[in-house]
Amino acid sequence: MPTRHTPLAFALSLALSLPLLAGSALADNGQAVTAEPAHSTATANVQPLAADAQRVLPLQGAWNVRSFAGLQGARGPIPANAFVRTADLGRLTAADRDTLAAAGVTLDLDLRTADEQAQSPDLLADDARFAYQRISLMGTEKMDLQKMMTSFPASLGEAYVQWMEHNQPQFRQVFQRIAAERDGTVLFHCTAGKDRTGVIAGLLLDLAGVPQAEIVHNYAISAHYLQDQPKDSAMNAQIMALIKQNPEIGRKLAGMAGTAPQDMQMFLAALHRQYGGAEGYLKAIGVSDIEIAQLKQRLGQAN
């Protein structure tokens, strides 16, 4: 059953629009208040390995831009031109857009809300070289700061599991749209490029048969690649102002920052426990066998 415009959806969407809040100092009546997670799973950022370098697409105005090139699926490596995952595309330069076109990107799939798109317009949306579609994975379009709740899941992993259950129509739409793109590279992104983007990446990699340890690593290194992502958007300024008034919200939001390996481990464990893996989940939410076959073909795992 879809979750539409619930307080939890507002809160989670809002939290995930603020890149790597954990560790930031918040001004409170002139004093520094460090945002500490209420349920801390904080660890040092997982560092990329040498093999990860082949998947990085360096851009001037976007962060955590990576392909799945060379990740080993059940039937071989995933092609370099299958997917690109990234964070917000509101700062792309003209050279960046040319680089993405040269990389073969034909579809830009934006997982953000309408509010996020309004705050930071996707700069590929009006470029004729790219098809653009926005599908709010959270099932909500408006981020109302006044409707934020003070109760959050205990971890991002728990939040990911909730999305998988509560936002199935949106997940189905995302995977059906990917399956329909028969040629070219599919780019998908959110704002921070780690949560909504990370869950879609996790499902795709699981569908390909990539070992779970590799899926977790691919997720966990996002924090490293996002360290320099700007945090000066208008929406972030509103969030920081709200946190200044409500330090407890800041502490809880901080617990949703980063990319701790255990969060993806929790998501994958629930995925396999409840559905037997990504393929079972996609079938359960209404993605057809033909569409699943098209997804596997894109991933280089055709039967």
NUNU-299341 format. One line per field, with one value per atom (N, C-alpha, C): residue number from 1; atom name; x, y negated, z. Coordinates in steps of 0.2 Angstrom, whole numbers, always signed. Layout:
residues N
num NUM, ...
atome CA, ...
xx X, ...
yy Y, ...
zz Z, ...
***
This chain:
residues 303
num 1, 1, 1, 2, 2, 2, 3, 3, 3, 4, 4, 4, 5, 5, 5, 6, 6, 6, 7, 7, 7, 8, 8, 8, 9, 9, 9, 10, 10, 10, 11, 11, 11, 12, 12, 12, 13, 13, 13, 14, 14, 14, 15, 15, 15, 16, 16, 16, 17, 17, 17, 18, 18, 18, 19, 19, 19, 20, 20, 20, 21, 21, 21, 22, 22, 22, 23, 23, 23, 24, 24, 24, 25, 25, 25, 26, 26, 26, 27, 27, 27, 28, 28, 28, 29, 29, 29, 30, 30, 30, 31, 31, 31, 32, 32, 32, 33, 33, 33, 34, 34, 34, 35, 35, 35, 36, 36, 36, 37, 37, 37, 38, 38, 38, 39, 39, 39, 40, 40, 40, 41, 41, 41, 42, 42, 42, 43, 43, 43, 44, 44, 44, 45, 45, 45, 46, 46, 46, 47, 47, 47, 48, 48, 48, 49, 49, 49, 50, 50, 50, 51, 51, 51, 52, 52, 52, 53, 53, 53, 54, 54, 54, 55, 55, 55, 56, 56, 56, 57, 57, 57, 58, 58, 58, 59, 59, 59, 60, 60, 60, 61, 61, 61, 62, 62, 62, 63, 63, 63, 64, 64, 64, 65, 65, 65, 66, 66, 66, 67, 67, 67, 68, 68, 68, 69, 69, 69, 70, 70, 70, 71, 71, 71, 72, 72, 72, 73, 73, 73, 74, 74, 74, 75, 75, 75, 76, 76, 76, 77, 77, 77, 78, 78, 78, 79, 79, 79, 80, 80, 80, 81, 81, 81, 82, 82, 82, 83, 83, 83, 84, 84, 84, 85, 85, 85, 86, 86, 86, 87, 87, 87, 88, 88, 88, 89, 89, 89, 90, 90, 90, 91, 91, 91, 92, 92, 92, 93, 93, 93, 94, 94, 94, 95, 95, 95, 96, 96, 96, 97, 97, 97, 98, 98, 98, 99, 99, 99, 100, 100, 100, 101, 101, 101, 102, 102, 102, 103, 103, 103, 104, 104, 104, 105, 105, 105, 106, 106, 106, 107, 107, 107, 108, 108, 108, 109, 109, 109, 110, 110, 110, 111, 111, 111, 112, 112, 112, 113, 113, 113, 114, 114, 114, 115, 115, 115, 116, 116, 116, 117, 117, 117, 118, 118, 118, 119, 119, 119, 120, 120, 120, 121, 121, 121, 122, 122, 122, 123, 123, 123, 124, 124, 124, 125, 125, 125, 126, 126, 126, 127, 127, 127, 128, 128, 128, 129, 129, 129, 130, 130, 130, 131, 131, 131, 132, 132, 132, 133, 133, 133, 134, 134, 134, 135, 135, 135, 136, 136, 136, 137, 137, 137, 138, 138, 138, 139, 139, 139, 140, 140, 140, 141, 141, 141, 142, 142, 142, 143, 143, 143, 144, 144, 144, 145, 145, 145, 146, 146, 146, 147, 147, 147, 148, 148, 148, 149, 149, 149, 150, 150, 150, 151, 151, 151, 152, 152, 152, 153, 153, 153, 154, 154, 154, 155, 155, 155, 156, 156, 156, 157, 157, 157, 158, 158, 158, 159, 159, 159, 160, 160, 160, 161, 161, 161, 162, 162, 162, 163, 163, 163, 164, 164, 164, 165, 165, 165, 166, 166, 166, 167, 167, 167, 168, 168, 168, 169, 169, 169, 170, 170, 170, 171, 171, 171, 172, 172, 172, 173, 173, 173, 174, 174, 174, 175, 175, 175, 176, 176, 176, 177, 177, 177, 178, 178, 178, 179, 179, 179, 180, 180, 180, 181, 181, 181, 182, 182, 182, 183, 183, 183, 184, 184, 184, 185, 185, 185, 186, 186, 186, 187, 187, 187, 188, 188, 188, 189, 189, 189, 190, 190, 190, 191, 191, 191, 192, 192, 192, 193, 193, 193, 194, 194, 194, 195, 195, 195, 196, 196, 196, 197, 197, 197, 198, 198, 198, 199, 199, 199, 200, 200, 200, 201, 201, 201, 202, 202, 202, 203, 203, 203, 204, 204, 204, 205, 205, 205, 206, 206, 206, 207, 207, 207, 208, 208, 208, 209, 209, 209, 210, 210, 210, 211, 211, 211, 212, 212, 212, 213, 213, 213, 214, 214, 214, 215, 215, 215, 216, 216, 216, 217, 217, 217, 218, 218, 218, 219, 219, 219, 220, 220, 220, 221, 221, 221, 222, 222, 222, 223, 223, 223, 224, 224, 224, 225, 225, 225, 226, 226, 226, 227, 227, 227, 228, 228, 228, 229, 229, 229, 230, 230, 230, 231, 231, 231, 232, 232, 232, 233, 233, 233, 234, 234, 234, 235, 235, 235, 236, 236, 236, 237, 237, 237, 238, 238, 238, 239, 239, 239, 240, 240, 240, 241, 241, 241, 242, 242, 242, 243, 243, 243, 244, 244, 244, 245, 245, 245, 246, 246, 246, 247, 247, 247, 248, 248, 248, 249, 249, 249, 250, 250, 250, 251, 251, 251, 252, 252, 252, 253, 253, 253, 254, 254, 254, 255, 255, 255, 256, 256, 256, 257, 257, 257, 258, 258, 258, 259, 259, 259, 260, 260, 260, 261, 261, 261, 262, 262, 262, 263, 263, 263, 264, 264, 264, 265, 265, 265, 266, 266, 266, 267, 267, 267, 268, 268, 268, 269, 269, 269, 270, 270, 270, 271, 271, 271, 272, 272, 272, 273, 273, 273, 274, 274, 274, 275, 275, 275, 276, 276, 276, 277, 277, 277, 278, 278, 278, 279, 279, 279, 280, 280, 280, 281, 281, 281, 282, 282, 282, 283, 283, 283, 284, 284, 284, 285, 285, 285, 286, 286, 286, 287, 287, 287, 288, 288, 288, 289, 289, 289, 290, 290, 290, 291, 291, 291, 292, 292, 292, 293, 293, 293, 294, 294, 294, 295, 295, 295, 296, 296, 296, 297, 297, 297, 298, 298, 298, 299, 299, 299, 300, 300, 300, 301, 301, 301, 302, 302, 302, 303, 303, 303
atome N, CA, C, N, CA, C, N, CA, C, N, CA, C, N, CA, C, N, CA, C, N, CA, C, N, CA, C, N, CA, C, N, CA, C, N, CA, C, N, CA, C, N, CA, C, N, CA, C, N, CA, C, N, CA, C, N, CA, C, N, CA, C, N, CA, C, N, CA, C, N, CA, C, N, CA, C, N, CA, C, N, CA, C, N, CA, C, N, CA, C, N, CA, C, N, CA, C, N, CA, C, N, CA, C, N, CA, C, N, CA, C, N, CA, C, N, CA, C, N, CA, C, N, CA, C, N, CA, C, N, CA, C, N, CA, C, N, CA, C, N, CA, C, N, CA, C, N, CA, C, N, CA, C, N, CA, C, N, CA, C, N, CA, C, N, CA, C, N, CA, C, N, CA, C, N, CA, C, N, CA, C, N, CA, C, N, CA, C, N, CA, C, N, CA, C, N, CA, C, N, CA, C, N, CA, C, N, CA, C, N, CA, C, N, CA, C, N, CA, C, N, CA, C, N, CA, C, N, CA, C, N, CA, C, N, CA, C, N, CA, C, N, CA, C, N, CA, C, N, CA, C, N, CA, C, N, CA, C, N, CA, C, N, CA, C, N, CA, C, N, CA, C, N, CA, C, N, CA, C, N, CA, C, N, CA, C, N, CA, C, N, CA, C, N, CA, C, N, CA, C, N, CA, C, N, CA, C, N, CA, C, N, CA, C, N, CA, C, N, CA, C, N, CA, C, N, CA, C, N, CA, C, N, CA, C, N, CA, C, N, CA, C, N, CA, C, N, CA, C, N, CA, C, N, CA, C, N, CA, C, N, CA, C, N, CA, C, N, CA, C, N, CA, C, N, CA, C, N, CA, C, N, CA, C, N, CA, C, N, CA, C, N, CA, C, N, CA, C, N, CA, C, N, CA, C, N, CA, C, N, CA, C, N, CA, C, N, CA, C, N, CA, C, N, CA, C, N, CA, C, N, CA, C, N, CA, C, N, CA, C, N, CA, C, N, CA, C, N, CA, C, N, CA, C, N, CA, C, N, CA, C, N, CA, C, N, CA, C, N, CA, C, N, CA, C, N, CA, C, N, CA, C, N, CA, C, N, CA, C, N, CA, C, N, CA, C, N, CA, C, N, CA, C, N, CA, C, N, CA, C, N, CA, C, N, CA, C, N, CA, C, N, CA, C, N, CA, C, N, CA, C, N, CA, C, N, CA, C, N, CA, C, N, CA, C, N, CA, C, N, CA, C, N, CA, C, N, CA, C, N, CA, C, N, CA, C, N, CA, C, N, CA, C, N, CA, C, N, CA, C, N, CA, C, N, CA, C, N, CA, C, N, CA, C, N, CA, C, N, CA, C, N, CA, C, N, CA, C, N, CA, C, N, CA, C, N, CA, C, N, CA, C, N, CA, C, N, CA, C, N, CA, C, N, CA, C, N, CA, C, N, CA, C, N, CA, C, N, CA, C, N, CA, C, N, CA, C, N, CA, C, N, CA, C, N, CA, C, N, CA, C, N, CA, C, N, CA, C, N, CA, C, N, CA, C, N, CA, C, N, CA, C, N, CA, C, N, CA, C, N, CA, C, N, CA, C, N, CA, C, N, CA, C, N, CA, C, N, CA, C, N, CA, C, N, CA, C, N, CA, C, N, CA, C, N, CA, C, N, CA, C, N, CA, C, N, CA, C, N, CA, C, N, CA, C, N, CA, C, N, CA, C, N, CA, C, N, CA, C, N, CA, C, N, CA, C, N, CA, C, N, CA, C, N, CA, C, N, CA, C, N, CA, C, N, CA, C, N, CA, C, N, CA, C, N, CA, C, N, CA, C, N, CA, C, N, CA, C, N, CA, C, N, CA, C, N, CA, C, N, CA, C, N, CA, C, N, CA, C, N, CA, C, N, CA, C, N, CA, C, N, CA, C, N, CA, C, N, CA, C, N, CA, C, N, CA, C, N, CA, C, N, CA, C, N, CA, C, N, CA, C, N, CA, C, N, CA, C, N, CA, C, N, CA, C, N, CA, C, N, CA, C, N, CA, C, N, CA, C, N, CA, C, N, CA, C, N, CA, C, N, CA, C, N, CA, C, N, CA, C, N, CA, C, N, CA, C, N, CA, C, N, CA, C, N, CA, C, N, CA, C, N, CA, C, N, CA, C, N, CA, C, N, CA, C, N, CA, C, N, CA, C, N, CA, C, N, CA, C, N, CA, C, N, CA, C, N, CA, C, N, CA, C, N, CA, C, N, CA, C, N, CA, C, N, CA, C, N, CA, C, N, CA, C, N, CA, C, N, CA, C, N, CA, C, N, CA, C, N, CA, C, N, CA, C, N, CA, C, N, CA, C, N, CA, C, N, CA, C, N, CA, C, N, CA, C, N, CA, C
xx +4, +0, +4, +3, +8, +7, +12, +12, +12, +7, +6, +5, +10, +10, +9, +12, +12, +18, +17, +22, +29, +29, +35, +39, +35, +37, +40, +37, +40, +46, +46, +52, +58, +57, +62, +65, +60, +62, +67, +65, +68, +75, +75, +82, +87, +84, +88, +90, +88, +89, +95, +97, +103, +109, +114, +119, +124, +125, +129, +129, +124, +123, +127, +128, +132, +138, +140, +146, +146, +141, +141, +139, +142, +140, +135, +130, +124, +124, +123, +123, +117, +117, +112, +113, +110, +111, +118, +122, +128, +133, +131, +135, +135, +140, +141, +137, +133, +129, +131, +134, +136, +130, +128, +122, +124, +122, +124, +118, +119, +113, +110, +103, +100, +102, +102, +104, +110, +116, +122, +124, +125, +129, +135, +138, +143, +149, +152, +159, +162, +169, +173, +171, +171, +169, +173, +169, +172, +176, +182, +186, +186, +186, +186, +192, +191, +197, +199, +205, +208, +203, +200, +195, +189, +188, +182, +184, +190, +192, +189, +189, +186, +179, +175, +168, +167, +172, +170, +170, +165, +165, +166, +172, +173, +170, +166, +162, +164, +163, +165, +159, +153, +147, +142, +145, +141, +145, +142, +146, +144, +148, +147, +144, +147, +145, +149, +145, +149, +144, +148, +144, +145, +142, +143, +148, +153, +157, +161, +161, +165, +163, +158, +155, +153, +154, +153, +146, +142, +135, +136, +130, +130, +132, +131, +133, +138, +142, +147, +147, +152, +152, +147, +145, +140, +143, +140, +143, +144, +149, +151, +145, +142, +137, +130, +129, +122, +119, +123, +120, +125, +123, +126, +122, +125, +122, +125, +121, +124, +120, +123, +119, +116, +113, +110, +114, +110, +113, +111, +110, +109, +115, +121, +127, +131, +128, +132, +135, +141, +143, +142, +143, +141, +146, +152, +157, +154, +151, +149, +143, +139, +133, +136, +141, +145, +148, +151, +154, +148, +143, +137, +135, +134, +132, +137, +143, +148, +149, +147, +146, +141, +136, +131, +124, +124, +118, +112, +107, +101, +95, +95, +89, +91, +88, +90, +84, +84, +79, +80, +76, +76, +71, +74, +70, +68, +69, +67, +60, +58, +51, +51, +45, +44, +47, +47, +50, +58, +61, +68, +70, +66, +67, +67, +62, +61, +67, +69, +75, +81, +82, +88, +87, +85, +83, +88, +86, +90, +92, +99, +101, +101, +99, +99, +91, +87, +80, +78, +82, +80, +85, +89, +95, +92, +91, +88, +91, +97, +101, +99, +95, +93, +86, +83, +76, +76, +71, +71, +64, +64, +58, +59, +55, +55, +50, +52, +48, +49, +45, +47, +46, +52, +52, +49, +49, +46, +38, +35, +28, +25, +29, +26, +30, +27, +30, +32, +28, +30, +33, +38, +42, +40, +35, +33, +36, +41, +45, +41, +34, +30, +27, +28, +25, +30, +36, +41, +39, +40, +39, +45, +45, +51, +53, +49, +50, +52, +58, +61, +63, +64, +66, +73, +74, +80, +87, +86, +92, +89, +94, +93, +91, +94, +92, +85, +82, +75, +71, +73, +69, +69, +75, +75, +70, +69, +65, +58, +56, +49, +48, +53, +51, +49, +53, +52, +45, +42, +36, +30, +31, +26, +26, +31, +31, +32, +28, +29, +27, +21, +20, +25, +29, +34, +40, +42, +47, +45, +39, +37, +38, +36, +37, +44, +48, +55, +58, +57, +60, +57, +50, +47, +50, +51, +54, +61, +65, +72, +71, +67, +66, +64, +60, +58, +63, +69, +75, +79, +78, +82, +89, +90, +97, +100, +106, +109, +110, +113, +115, +109, +107, +102, +105, +104, +107, +101, +102, +97, +101, +97, +99, +94, +96, +92, +95, +95, +99, +106, +106, +112, +116, +112, +115, +117, +114, +116, +110, +104, +99, +94, +90, +85, +89, +95, +99, +102, +104, +108, +103, +97, +92, +91, +90, +89, +95, +101, +107, +107, +106, +106, +101, +95, +91, +93, +96, +99, +105, +109, +115, +113, +108, +105, +102, +98, +95, +101, +106, +112, +115, +114, +118, +125, +126, +132, +132, +138, +138, +136, +133, +130, +136, +142, +147, +149, +149, +150, +145, +139, +133, +134, +135, +136, +142, +148, +154, +152, +148, +147, +142, +138, +134, +138, +142, +146, +151, +154, +159, +156, +149, +146, +148, +148, +150, +157, +161, +168, +167, +164, +163, +159, +155, +151, +154, +160, +162, +163, +164, +164, +158, +152, +146, +144, +142, +140, +134, +133, +127, +124, +124, +122, +116, +112, +105, +100, +95, +90, +86, +85, +81, +86, +92, +96, +96, +96, +96, +90, +84, +78, +78, +81, +82, +86, +92, +96, +93, +89, +85, +81, +77, +73, +76, +82, +86, +89, +90, +92, +87, +81, +75, +74, +75, +74, +80, +84, +91, +89, +84, +83, +81, +78, +77, +84, +89, +95, +99, +98, +102, +99, +92, +89, +91, +91, +92, +100, +104, +111, +112, +107, +108, +106, +103, +101, +106, +112, +117, +122, +126, +132, +129, +133, +132, +135, +133, +135, +134, +138, +137, +131, +130, +125, +118, +117, +111, +109, +114, +112, +112, +116, +115, +108, +105, +98, +93, +94, +90, +90, +96, +97, +94, +95, +93, +85, +82, +74, +72, +76, +74, +74, +79, +80, +75, +74, +70, +62, +60, +53, +52, +57, +55, +60, +65, +70, +75, +75, +79, +76, +80, +77, +72, +73, +69, +62, +62, +55, +52, +55, +52, +49, +53, +50, +44, +44, +38, +32, +33, +28, +25, +29, +26, +23, +23, +20, +25, +31, +36, +35, +34, +33, +39, +38, +44, +48, +44, +47, +52, +49, +53, +59, +58, +64, +69, +67, +72, +76, +72, +75, +80, +78, +83, +89, +88, +94, +98, +95, +99, +104, +101, +104, +110, +109, +114, +119, +119, +123, +122, +116, +115, +109, +108, +103, +103, +97, +97, +99
yy +6, +0, -6, -11, -17, -21, -25, -30, -37, -40, -47, -52, -57, -63, -62, -57, -55, -59, -61, -64, -61, -54, -50, -52, -52, -53, -60, -65, -72, -72, -69, -69, -65, -60, -56, -59, -62, -66, -72, -75, -81, -79, -74, -71, -70, -67, -64, -70, -76, -81, -85, -83, -87, -82, -83, -78, -78, -72, -71, -76, -76, -81, -79, -73, -71, -74, -76, -80, -87, -90, -97, -101, -106, -110, -115, -115, -119, -125, -131, -137, -137, -137, -137, -143, -149, -154, -156, -156, -158, -152, -146, -141, -135, -132, -126, -120, -117, -111, -106, -101, -95, -91, -89, -85, -78, -74, -67, -63, -58, -53, -50, -50, -47, -39, -36, -29, -29, -30, -31, -24, -24, -18, -21, -26, -30, -26, -26, -23, -27, -26, -30, -28, -33, -32, -26, -22, -16, -19, -17, -20, -15, -19, -15, -11, -5, -1, -3, +0, -2, +0, +5, +7, +2, -2, -6, -12, -14, -20, -19, -13, -12, -14, -15, -16, -24, -28, -35, -39, -43, -48, -55, -57, -64, -70, -73, -79, -85, -91, -97, -99, -97, -100, -95, -88, -83, -78, -75, -71, -64, -59, -52, -50, -52, -50, -43, -38, -31, -27, -22, -17, -10, -5, +2, +6, +2, +6, +11, +17, +22, +26, +24, +27, +34, +40, +46, +49, +50, +53, +60, +63, +71, +73, +70, +72, +68, +64, +60, +53, +49, +42, +37, +33, +28, +23, +22, +17, +10, +7, +0, -5, -4, -8, -7, -2, -1, -6, -9, -14, -18, -24, -29, -31, -31, -34, -40, -45, -51, -55, -60, -65, -70, -76, -81, -84, -86, -88, -95, -99, -106, -111, -108, -112, -110, -106, -103, -109, -108, -113, -111, -115, -113, -107, -107, -102, -95, -96, -90, -87, -91, -88, -85, -88, -85, -78, -78, -71, -66, -68, -63, -60, -65, -63, -59, -60, -56, -49, -49, -42, -38, -41, -37, -38, -42, -43, -46, -42, -44, -46, -43, -44, -46, -52, -55, -53, -49, -47, -50, -55, -59, -56, -54, -51, -56, -62, -67, -70, -74, -77, -83, -85, -91, -97, -97, -103, -103, -97, -96, -99, -97, -99, -107, -109, -117, -120, -117, -121, -120, -114, -113, -110, -114, -111, -106, -101, -96, -99, -100, -103, -99, -93, -89, -89, -91, -91, -95, -100, -104, -103, -98, -97, -91, -93, -89, -82, -81, -75, -70, -72, -67, -67, -61, -60, -61, -65, -66, -64, -60, -58, -59, -62, -62, -58, -53, -49, -49, -53, -53, -47, -44, -37, -37, -43, -43, -44, -44, -45, -51, -56, -63, -68, -74, -79, -85, -87, -93, -91, -95, -95, -101, -99, -104, -104, -109, -109, -109, -112, -112, -105, -100, -94, -89, -91, -86, -83, -77, -74, -73, -72, -71, -63, -59, -52, -49, -46, -43, -36, -32, -26, -26, -20, -20, -20, -18, -18, -19, -21, -22, -15, -10, -3, -2, -3, -2, -7, -13, -17, -14, -11, -8, -2, +2, +7, +5, -1, -4, -6, -9, -12, -6, +0, +5, +8, +7, +10, +5, -2, -7, -11, -10, -14, -10, -4, +0, -2, -6, -9, -13, -17, -21, -17, -12, -7, -4, -1, +2, -3, -9, -14, -15, -15, -16, -11, -5, +1, +2, +1, +1, -4, -10, -15, -13, -10, -8, -3, +2, +8, +5, +0, -3, -6, -8, -12, -6, -4, +1, +0, -6, -8, -14, -15, -20, -18, -23, -22, -26, -23, -26, -29, -35, -39, -39, -38, -39, -43, -47, -51, -54, -56, -59, -66, -68, -74, -72, -69, -67, -61, -58, -52, -46, -45, -39, -35, -38, -34, -31, -36, -33, -30, -34, -31, -25, -24, -18, -12, -13, -8, -5, -10, -7, -4, -6, -3, +4, +4, +11, +16, +14, +19, +21, +16, +18, +23, +21, +26, +33, +33, +39, +43, +40, +43, +46, +42, +45, +51, +52, +57, +55, +49, +47, +49, +52, +54, +48, +50, +45, +41, +44, +40, +34, +36, +30, +25, +27, +22, +18, +20, +16, +11, +14, +10, +4, +6, +1, -5, -3, -8, -12, -9, -12, -17, -16, -21, -28, -28, -35, -40, -39, -44, -47, -43, -46, -50, -48, -52, -59, -59, -65, -70, -69, -73, -80, -82, -89, -91, -87, -90, -96, -101, -108, -107, -111, -110, -117, -121, -128, -129, -124, -125, -129, -131, -135, -130, -124, -119, -118, -117, -115, -121, -127, -133, -133, -131, -130, -125, -119, -113, -115, -119, -121, -126, -130, -135, -131, -126, -122, -118, -116, -112, -117, -123, -128, -129, -129, -130, -123, -118, -111, -107, -107, -103, -96, -94, -86, -84, -88, -86, -85, -89, -89, -83, -81, -75, -69, -69, -63, -63, -68, -69, -66, -68, -66, -59, -55, -48, -45, -49, -47, -49, -52, -54, -48, -49, -44, -38, -33, -27, -21, -20, -14, -8, -3, +3, +7, +7, +11, +8, +2, +0, +4, +5, +9, +16, +18, +25, +27, +22, +23, +23, +19, +19, +25, +28, +34, +40, +40, +45, +46, +40, +40, +42, +39, +41, +48, +52, +59, +63, +60, +64, +64, +58, +57, +59, +58, +59, +64, +66, +71, +67, +60, +56, +51, +48, +42, +45, +50, +53, +54, +58, +59, +53, +48, +41, +38, +38, +35, +38, +45, +48, +47, +46, +45, +38, +33, +27, +25, +30, +30, +28, +29, +29, +35, +35, +41, +45, +52, +56, +53, +50, +47, +41, +37, +31, +33, +39, +41, +44, +47, +50, +44, +38, +33, +29, +29, +26, +31, +37, +42, +41, +40, +39, +33, +27, +21, +22, +27, +28, +33, +35, +40, +47, +49, +55, +59, +58, +61, +69, +72, +79, +83
zz +0, +0, +0, -4, -5, +1, +3, +8, +4, +6, +2, +7, +7, +11, +18, +21, +28, +31, +38, +41, +41, +41, +40, +33, +28, +21, +21, +24, +24, +28, +34, +38, +34, +31, +28, +22, +18, +12, +14, +19, +22, +24, +28, +30, +25, +20, +14, +9, +10, +6, +9, +15, +18, +18, +14, +13, +19, +22, +27, +32, +36, +41, +47, +48, +54, +55, +61, +62, +61, +58, +57, +64, +65, +71, +69, +74, +73, +78, +76, +80, +85, +91, +96, +101, +100, +104, +105, +99, +99, +101, +103, +105, +100, +99, +95, +98, +94, +96, +91, +93, +88, +87, +81, +80, +80, +86, +87, +86, +82, +81, +88, +88, +94, +94, +88, +88, +84, +86, +82, +80, +73, +71, +67, +69, +66, +66, +60, +59, +54, +54, +49, +42, +37, +30, +27, +24, +21, +15, +14, +8, +2, -4, -10, -11, -14, -16, -23, -25, -31, -37, -36, -42, -43, -37, -38, -42, -44, -48, -55, -57, -64, -65, -60, -60, -59, -57, -55, -62, -63, -68, -65, -66, -63, -66, -63, -65, -61, -64, -60, -55, -57, -54, -51, -50, -47, -43, -38, -34, -34, -32, -31, -38, -43, -50, -52, -52, -53, -58, -61, -65, -61, -64, -61, -65, -69, -73, -70, -72, -70, -63, -60, -55, -57, -54, -56, -54, -59, -58, -59, -58, -59, -65, -71, -77, -81, -77, -80, -77, -79, -77, -80, -76, -78, -83, -89, -93, -91, -93, -91, -93, -98, -101, -99, -93, -91, -87, -82, -77, -75, -73, -69, -64, -58, -52, -49, -47, -45, -40, -37, -33, -37, -34, -37, -43, -48, -55, -56, -50, -51, -52, -52, -53, -59, -63, -69, -73, -76, -80, -87, -92, -99, -101, -98, -100, -97, -91, -87, -92, -94, -98, -105, -108, -113, -111, -105, -103, -102, -100, -99, -105, -110, -117, -120, -119, -122, -119, -113, -109, -111, -116, -118, -114, -110, -106, -110, -110, -114, -110, -103, -99, -92, -90, -83, -79, -74, -70, -63, -61, -55, -50, -44, -39, -34, -35, -30, -30, -25, -25, -29, -31, -34, -31, -24, -20, -21, -21, -22, -29, -34, -41, -42, -38, -39, -35, -30, -26, -30, -34, -37, -44, -49, -55, -58, -61, -64, -71, -72, -78, -84, -83, -89, -92, -88, -90, -96, -97, -103, -109, -108, -113, -118, -124, -129, -130, -128, -129, -124, -119, -113, -113, -112, -110, -102, -99, -92, -89, -84, -80, -73, -69, -62, -59, -54, -51, -43, -39, -32, -29, -27, -24, -17, -14, -7, -8, -13, -14, -11, -11, -9, -13, -14, -19, -15, -9, -6, +1, +2, +8, +13, +18, +22, +29, +30, +36, +42, +42, +48, +50, +45, +46, +48, +49, +52, +58, +59, +65, +69, +75, +79, +81, +78, +78, +72, +71, +65, +66, +61, +62, +65, +68, +72, +68, +62, +57, +50, +46, +39, +36, +38, +36, +37, +43, +44, +39, +38, +33, +26, +24, +18, +17, +22, +22, +22, +26, +25, +18, +15, +8, +4, +4, +0, +1, +7, +8, +6, +8, +8, +1, -3, -9, -15, -15, -20, -27, -28, -34, -37, -33, -35, -38, -34, -36, -42, -43, -49, -55, -54, -60, -62, -57, -58, -62, -60, -64, -71, -71, -78, -82, -80, -84, -86, -82, -84, -89, -88, -93, -100, -100, -107, -110, -107, -111, -113, -120, -123, -125, -126, -128, -124, -124, -120, -113, -109, -102, -98, -93, -88, -82, -82, -76, -71, -64, -59, -53, -50, -45, -40, -34, -29, -28, -21, -19, -16, -11, -8, -12, -16, -20, -16, -10, -6, -4, -3, +0, -5, -8, -13, -19, -21, -26, -24, -18, -15, -15, -13, -13, -20, -25, -32, -34, -33, -35, -31, -25, -22, -25, -27, -30, -37, -41, -47, -47, -42, -41, -38, -34, -32, -37, -42, -47, -52, -52, -57, -54, -47, -44, -41, -40, -37, -30, -27, -20, -16, -10, -5, -3, -1, +2, -3, -10, -15, -15, -14, -14, -8, -3, +3, +3, +0, -1, -6, -11, -16, -13, -9, -5, +0, +4, +9, +7, +1, -1, -3, -4, -6, -1, +6, +10, +9, +6, +4, -2, -7, -13, -12, -6, -5, +0, +2, +7, +5, -1, -3, -7, -6, -9, -6, -9, -6, -2, +3, +8, +9, +3, +4, +0, -1, -5, -1, -4, +0, +4, +2, +6, +12, +11, +17, +22, +20, +24, +28, +25, +29, +35, +33, +37, +43, +42, +47, +52, +49, +53, +58, +55, +59, +65, +63, +68, +73, +71, +77, +82, +79, +84, +88, +85, +88, +88, +92, +92, +92, +95, +96, +88, +84, +77, +74, +75, +72, +74, +81, +83, +80, +79, +75, +68, +65, +58, +57, +61, +61, +60, +64, +64, +57, +52, +46, +41, +43, +38, +37, +32, +31, +27, +26, +23, +26, +33, +37, +33, +33, +29, +32, +39, +42, +39, +37, +34, +28, +23, +17, +19, +24, +26, +28, +32, +35, +29, +24, +19, +15, +13, +9, +13, +20, +24, +23, +24, +23, +16, +11, +4, +3, +5, +4, +9, +15, +20, +17, +15, +13, +6, +1, -6, -9, -6, -9, -14, -13, -17, -22, -26, -30, -35, -38, -43, -40, -34, -31, -29, -27, -25, -31, -37, -43, -45, -45, -47, -42, -36, -31, -32, -34, -35, -42, -46, -53, -59, -58, -64, -67, -74, -78, -79, -81, -82, -88, -93, -99, -97, -92, -90, -86, -82, -78, -83, -88, -93, -96, -97, -100, -96, -89, -84, -84, -84, -83, -90, -95, -101, -101, -98, -97, -93, -88, -83, -85, -91, -94, -91, -89, -85, -89, -96, -99, -98, -98, -97, -104
***
